[in-house]
Amino acid sequence: MNLLTDPIFRTQTNQGVQAYSLPALLAALGRDEIESLPGLQRHQEDPFHIFLCYLAAAVLDRQSLSGPSQSEAFWQDGIRQLTGREDDTAWTLVVEDVTKPAFMQPCLTSESLLEKLIPKATTPDELDVLQLAKNHDVKSTKAINPNPEDWIYSLVSLQTTVGHMGRGNYGIARMNSGTGSRVCVGLVYKTSLGGRWIRDTTKLLEYRPIILGGKWLYRTDGLVLTWVKPWDLETSLSIKELDPFFIESARARRLLYDKEKIVVFGGDGGTTRHINAEAQKGVMGDPWAPIVDGGDKALTARASVFSPENIRNMIFSMNGFLAPFMLKPDRDKGACYFKGSVLVPDGMGRTDGFYEEEIRIPGKVSFILFSGGKKCDQLAAASEEGLSDSYKMQRNVLRPALFSLLEGGPHKQSKGKKHRREIEVWVTQATRDFTEAWSHDYFDWLWRTLDHEDEEQARREWLTALKKKAEKVLEEAIRRLPERQGRHYRAQVKARGLFFGSLYKQFPELKEQCDAKCTA
């Protein structure tokens, strides 16, 4: 199971199903002929993509080249030179001698340290970073008869995205705090695996001088493959030892055979992180990671990480967000997609789920975002106003009407406090439906504002759309939500009256628009 020579990776290509070694896989990506990697699970796709980009960019930099389209022989020779060893153990899945590196498995300074490692897993999905949440549709220890590639994908996922899970189980350097998360965002111009890999690898090489000139003091000839340097489980690697494209191996993990079956041994014996970077708060020059608080720390994801507001902040670098390098548009490349993914931690060493988002950015908008200037400022201002109107519609129009409906159209003197807690649950669900409805159309509307003759015309279009969506949610609530016995008609009348009264009070331009239509 040598990644550099054995055809381990199953691929679906435009020529049918193929099996490739790692160098052959990189060569096929450069030819843009891979349609999919059947063994790769969705939450593993971005970590594996980043792994391949860092590896390829590091090899190309050492050879003073910039083009990712290279031959299999080139990649095999380049990876071996990068590894700095006469053998291929660093690219072999199972190596019994723990003082030698194995793929994504740090070598230990002494065989005696193996005594500090205990059995952790017997299947790839048990090894994986996922401590499975309800919405993953993947169950732990499902892969009873795994392929070698299943172990590879799980190792990459674990070693490059994992958070802190107790003593000896420390998180990666490229996240804010041990309970953080590694958010991956970027622009995709060509949706094929090869197209995305070629673009991002090329961007990495463009980014290299910038990160080398930053505050981290990375070395131009620093360590790329962190698992090849012996680790005593007590001493951390310094950032000053690393290359900007270092590939992390956060945990002491070793795959070993036990009665012809692979068992993963891991540590509760280490007393320190593999890389000493806690003070960086995840700000490591990661070109896929959004930075917040004006550059002080990497974004820690929650379930709302890809809300329209957060995505807007990432794209425009607003409200303390700094767009990562992979989110900066390319010149004259036309339409693209915002693409983001993250595993969200729950603070208890588990995950609240896997989240992803994809938003189309038309060519004209991409050019404006790249060029900056007045048009870009206009787009940013429209984005702020659109969000403000959406929240205002929800808070000051829809929610009061929903409360009135569920409270049975209460008299003023009752103040509607009875059963408030139960009602809040129903109202929250209904307003969540409204948020989901307008979120789906928000960016399409935002891009269209560039086609309107004036800003007011664009805003009226958005307000009209919000009104329709809010009214639909209210009518759906009238149809399906519980109601007070004997107050059905009163509740509906009161709710609709409050809705439209609040609507025209908060947004008088909609009343003027309605009056104009009635007059006409």
Backbone hydrogen bonds, N-H to C=O, Kabsch-Sander energy under -0.5 kcal/mol:
donor,donor_aa,acceptor,acceptor_aa,energy
3,L,1,M,-0.7
3,L,91,W,-3.3
5,T,2,N,-1.2
6,D,2,N,-3.1
8,I,6,D,-2.0
9,F,20,Y,-2.9
10,R,8,I,-0.6
11,T,18,Q,-3.0
12,Q,36,S,-2.7
13,T,11,T,-0.7
13,T,16,G,-2.5
14,N,33,E,-1.6
16,G,13,T,-1.7
18,Q,11,T,-2.6
20,Y,9,F,-2.5
22,L,3,L,-3.2
25,L,21,S,-2.4
26,L,22,L,-2.2
27,A,23,P,-2.1
28,A,24,A,-2.3
29,L,25,L,-2.3
30,G,26,L,-2.0
31,R,27,A,-1.1
32,D,29,L,-1.1
33,E,28,A,-1.8
35,E,12,Q,-3.2
35,E,33,E,-0.5
36,S,12,Q,-1.5
40,L,37,L,-2.2
41,Q,39,G,-0.5
44,Q,41,Q,-1.5
45,E,41,Q,-0.8
45,E,42,R,-1.1
46,D,42,R,-0.5
48,F,44,Q,-2.2
49,H,45,E,-2.4
50,I,46,D,-2.7
51,F,47,P,-2.2
52,L,48,F,-2.4
53,C,49,H,-2.2
54,Y,50,I,-2.8
55,L,51,F,-2.4
56,A,52,L,-2.4
57,A,53,C,-2.7
58,A,54,Y,-2.3
59,V,55,L,-2.0
60,L,56,A,-2.7
61,D,57,A,-2.5
62,R,58,A,-2.0
63,Q,59,V,-1.3
64,S,61,D,-1.5
65,L,60,L,-2.8
70,Q,68,P,-1.3
75,W,71,S,-1.9
76,Q,72,E,-2.5
77,D,73,A,-2.4
78,G,74,F,-2.7
79,I,75,W,-2.6
80,R,76,Q,-1.8
81,Q,77,D,-2.2
82,L,78,G,-2.2
83,T,79,I,-2.1
84,G,80,R,-1.6
85,R,80,R,-0.7
91,W,88,D,-2.0
92,T,89,T,-1.9
93,L,1,M,-2.0
95,V,255,L,-0.6
98,V,96,E,-0.9
100,K,97,D,-1.8
102,A,105,Q,-1.9
103,F,92,T,-2.6
105,Q,102,A,-2.6
107,C,227,W,-1.6
108,L,98,V,-3.2
109,T,231,W,-1.5
113,L,110,S,-1.3
114,L,111,E,-1.6
115,E,112,S,-1.5
116,K,113,L,-1.8
117,L,114,L,-1.6
118,I,266,G,-3.1
120,K,264,V,-4.0
121,A,264,V,-1.2
127,L,123,T,-1.4
128,D,124,P,-1.9
132,L,130,L,-0.8
136,H,133,A,-1.5
137,D,134,K,-0.6
142,K,139,K,-1.0
144,I,142,K,-1.8
150,D,147,N,-1.0
151,W,147,N,-1.1
152,I,148,P,-1.8
153,Y,149,E,-2.7
154,S,150,D,-1.9
155,L,151,W,-2.5
156,V,152,I,-2.4
157,S,153,Y,-2.4
158,L,154,S,-2.8
159,Q,155,L,-3.0
160,T,156,V,-1.4
161,T,157,S,-1.0
161,T,158,L,-0.7
162,V,158,L,-1.8
164,H,178,G,-4.1
165,M,166,G,-0.6
165,M,169,N,-3.1
169,N,166,G,-2.4
172,I,162,V,-2.1
175,M,173,A,-1.2
177,S,175,M,-0.9
180,G,177,S,-1.6
183,V,181,S,-0.9
184,C,341,S,-2.5
185,V,183,V,-0.5
185,V,288,W,-2.2
186,G,339,K,-1.9
187,L,326,M,-2.2
188,V,337,Y,-2.5
189,Y,187,L,-0.5
193,L,34,I,-0.6
194,G,34,I,-0.6
196,R,192,S,-2.3
197,W,193,L,-2.2
198,I,194,G,-2.8
199,R,195,G,-1.9
200,D,196,R,-2.6
201,T,197,W,-2.4
202,T,198,I,-2.1
203,K,199,R,-2.4
204,L,200,D,-2.2
205,L,201,T,-1.6
206,E,202,T,-1.5
207,Y,203,K,-2.1
208,R,204,L,-1.5
210,I,207,Y,-0.7
211,I,207,Y,-2.0
212,L,208,R,-2.5
213,G,209,P,-1.3
214,G,211,I,-1.4
217,L,214,G,-0.6
219,R,242,L,-2.7
222,G,219,R,-1.3
223,L,241,E,-2.7
226,T,224,V,-1.0
226,T,247,I,-1.6
228,V,225,L,-1.8
229,K,226,T,-0.6
231,W,107,C,-2.2
237,L,274,H,-3.4
239,I,276,N,-0.5
241,E,238,S,-1.8
242,L,239,I,-1.7
243,D,223,L,-2.2
246,F,243,D,-1.8
247,I,224,V,-3.7
248,E,246,F,-0.6
250,A,159,Q,-1.4
253,R,251,R,-1.2
254,R,265,F,-2.3
256,L,254,R,-0.6
256,L,263,V,-2.5
258,D,261,K,-2.8
261,K,258,D,-0.7
263,V,256,L,-3.2
264,V,121,A,-3.2
265,F,254,R,-3.2
265,F,263,V,-0.6
266,G,118,I,-3.0
267,G,252,A,-1.0
268,D,116,K,-1.0
271,T,233,L,-1.8
272,T,233,L,-0.7
276,N,237,L,-3.1
277,A,275,I,-1.5
280,Q,277,A,-1.4
281,K,278,E,-1.4
282,G,277,A,-0.6
283,V,280,Q,-2.0
284,M,282,G,-1.5
289,A,286,D,-1.4
291,I,322,L,-1.8
292,V,297,K,-3.1
294,G,320,G,-2.2
295,G,292,V,-1.1
295,G,320,G,-0.5
296,D,292,V,-0.9
296,D,293,D,-0.6
297,K,292,V,-1.6
298,A,281,K,-2.7
299,L,290,P,-2.5
301,A,299,L,-0.6
305,V,302,R,-2.2
307,S,304,S,-1.8
311,I,307,S,-2.6
312,R,308,P,-2.6
313,N,309,E,-2.5
314,M,310,N,-2.3
315,I,311,I,-2.7
316,F,312,R,-2.6
317,S,313,N,-1.0
318,M,313,N,-1.5
321,F,318,M,-2.0
322,L,291,I,-2.9
326,M,287,P,-2.7
327,L,324,P,-1.9
328,K,325,F,-1.6
333,K,330,D,-0.8
336,C,361,I,-2.4
337,Y,188,V,-1.9
338,F,359,I,-3.2
339,K,186,G,-2.7
340,G,357,E,-2.5
341,S,184,C,-2.1
342,V,355,Y,-2.1
344,V,342,V,-0.6
344,V,353,G,-2.8
346,D,350,R,-1.7
351,T,131,Q,-1.1
352,D,344,V,-3.8
353,G,344,V,-0.7
355,Y,342,V,-2.9
357,E,340,G,-2.3
359,I,338,F,-2.2
361,I,336,C,-3.4
366,S,362,P,-2.6
367,F,363,G,-2.2
368,I,364,K,-1.8
369,L,365,V,-2.8
370,F,366,S,-2.0
371,S,367,F,-2.5
372,G,368,I,-2.7
377,D,373,G,-2.1
378,Q,374,K,-2.5
379,L,375,K,-2.1
380,A,376,C,-2.3
381,A,377,D,-2.4
382,A,378,Q,-2.2
383,S,379,L,-2.0
384,E,380,A,-1.7
385,E,381,A,-2.2
386,G,382,A,-2.6
387,L,383,S,-1.9
388,S,384,E,-2.3
389,D,385,E,-2.4
390,S,386,G,-1.7
391,Y,387,L,-2.5
392,K,388,S,-2.2
393,M,389,D,-2.4
394,Q,390,S,-1.9
395,R,391,Y,-2.9
396,N,392,K,-2.6
397,V,393,M,-1.0
398,L,393,M,-2.5
399,R,394,Q,-2.3
401,A,397,V,-1.2
402,L,398,L,-2.3
403,F,399,R,-2.6
404,S,400,P,-2.2
405,L,401,A,-2.2
406,L,402,L,-2.5
407,E,403,F,-1.9
408,G,405,L,-1.2
409,G,404,S,-3.2
414,S,411,H,-1.3
415,K,411,H,-0.8
415,K,412,K,-1.0
417,K,414,S,-1.1
420,R,417,K,-1.5
423,I,419,H,-2.2
424,E,420,R,-2.3
425,V,421,R,-1.1
426,W,422,E,-1.2
427,V,423,I,-2.6
428,T,424,E,-2.6
429,Q,425,V,-1.8
430,A,426,W,-2.2
431,T,427,V,-2.8
432,R,428,T,-1.8
433,D,429,Q,-1.6
434,F,430,A,-1.6
435,T,431,T,-2.5
436,E,432,R,-2.4
437,A,433,D,-1.9
438,W,434,F,-2.5
439,S,435,T,-2.5
440,H,436,E,-1.5
441,D,437,A,-0.7
441,D,438,W,-0.6
442,Y,438,W,-1.2
443,F,439,S,-0.5
445,W,441,D,-2.4
446,L,442,Y,-2.5
447,W,443,F,-2.6
448,R,444,D,-1.6
449,T,445,W,-1.1
449,T,446,L,-0.7
450,L,447,W,-1.2
451,D,448,R,-2.3
452,H,448,R,-0.5
452,H,449,T,-0.8
458,A,454,D,-1.3
459,R,455,E,-2.2
460,R,456,E,-2.6
461,E,457,Q,-1.6
462,W,458,A,-1.6
463,L,459,R,-2.9
464,T,460,R,-2.4
465,A,461,E,-1.8
466,L,462,W,-2.6
467,K,463,L,-2.6
468,K,464,T,-2.1
469,K,465,A,-2.1
470,A,466,L,-2.9
471,E,467,K,-2.7
472,K,468,K,-2.0
473,V,469,K,-2.0
474,L,470,A,-2.3
475,E,471,E,-2.6
476,E,472,K,-2.3
477,A,473,V,-2.2
478,I,474,L,-2.4
479,R,475,E,-1.7
480,R,476,E,-2.1
481,L,477,A,-2.5
487,R,484,R,-1.9
491,A,487,R,-2.6
492,Q,488,H,-2.0
493,V,489,Y,-2.5
494,K,490,R,-2.7
495,A,491,A,-2.5
496,R,492,Q,-2.8
497,G,493,V,-2.5
498,L,494,K,-2.8
499,F,495,A,-2.4
500,F,496,R,-2.5
501,G,497,G,-2.4
502,S,498,L,-2.6
503,L,499,F,-2.5
504,Y,500,F,-2.3
505,K,501,G,-1.3
506,Q,502,S,-2.8
507,F,503,L,-2.6
510,L,507,F,-1.9
511,K,507,F,-0.8
512,E,508,P,-2.3
513,Q,509,E,-1.9
514,C,510,L,-2.3
515,D,511,K,-3.3
516,A,512,E,-2.3
517,K,513,Q,-1.7
518,C,514,C,-2.3
519,T,515,D,-2.6
520,A,516,A,-2.2
